[in-house]
Amino acid sequence: MKPNIPPELERYLALCKRIYERMEREGTWPWPDDPDQPELDSTDSDDVVDSGDNPLSP
């Protein structure tokens, strides 16, 4: 049984899936699993914000 998902969300998820599949085909998926090439990981740990510092975080 398919969950009741709004059509807007269905279209958005379909778009995300198409983008992901295209990036996989092109080899441009941004999070490589190659530990020998950490420079390919775009996330610098100094740029990550700890959610505990967020005053709006529960």
C-alpha positions as CSV (number, residue, x, y, z in Angstrom):
1,M,0.0,0.0,0.0
2,K,1.4,3.4,-1.0
3,P,1.4,6.1,1.7
4,N,-0.7,9.2,1.0
5,I,2.0,11.6,-0.2
6,P,1.0,15.1,-1.5
7,P,1.6,15.4,-5.3
8,E,4.1,18.3,-4.7
9,L,6.2,16.1,-2.5
10,E,6.0,13.2,-5.1
11,R,7.3,15.6,-7.8
12,Y,10.0,16.9,-5.6
13,L,11.2,13.4,-4.7
14,A,11.1,12.4,-8.4
15,L,13.3,15.4,-9.2
16,C,15.7,14.5,-6.5
17,K,15.9,10.9,-7.7
18,R,16.6,12.1,-11.3
19,I,19.3,14.4,-10.2
20,Y,20.9,11.7,-8.1
21,E,20.8,9.2,-10.9
22,R,22.3,11.7,-13.4
23,M,25.1,12.5,-10.9
24,E,25.8,8.8,-10.4
25,R,26.0,8.3,-14.2
26,E,28.3,11.2,-14.7
27,G,30.5,10.3,-11.7
28,T,29.8,13.7,-10.0
29,W,28.1,12.5,-6.9
30,P,29.7,14.8,-4.3
31,W,30.4,12.4,-1.5
32,P,33.0,9.9,-2.7
33,D,33.7,6.9,-0.6
34,D,37.4,6.9,-1.5
35,P,39.4,7.4,1.8
36,D,42.6,7.9,-0.3
37,Q,41.1,11.2,-1.7
38,P,39.8,13.1,1.3
39,E,40.2,16.4,-0.7
40,L,37.2,15.3,-2.7
41,D,34.9,15.6,0.4
42,S,33.5,19.1,0.3
43,T,32.7,19.2,4.0
44,D,35.4,20.9,6.1
45,S,34.9,19.9,9.7
46,D,35.6,23.5,10.8
47,D,32.6,24.6,8.8
48,V,30.2,22.2,10.5
49,V,27.9,23.8,13.1
50,D,27.1,21.7,16.2
51,S,23.4,21.7,16.6
52,G,23.9,21.9,20.4
53,D,25.0,25.5,19.8
54,N,21.7,26.3,18.1
55,P,19.4,28.2,20.5
56,L,16.4,27.0,18.5
57,S,17.4,23.3,18.9
58,P,15.3,21.4,21.4
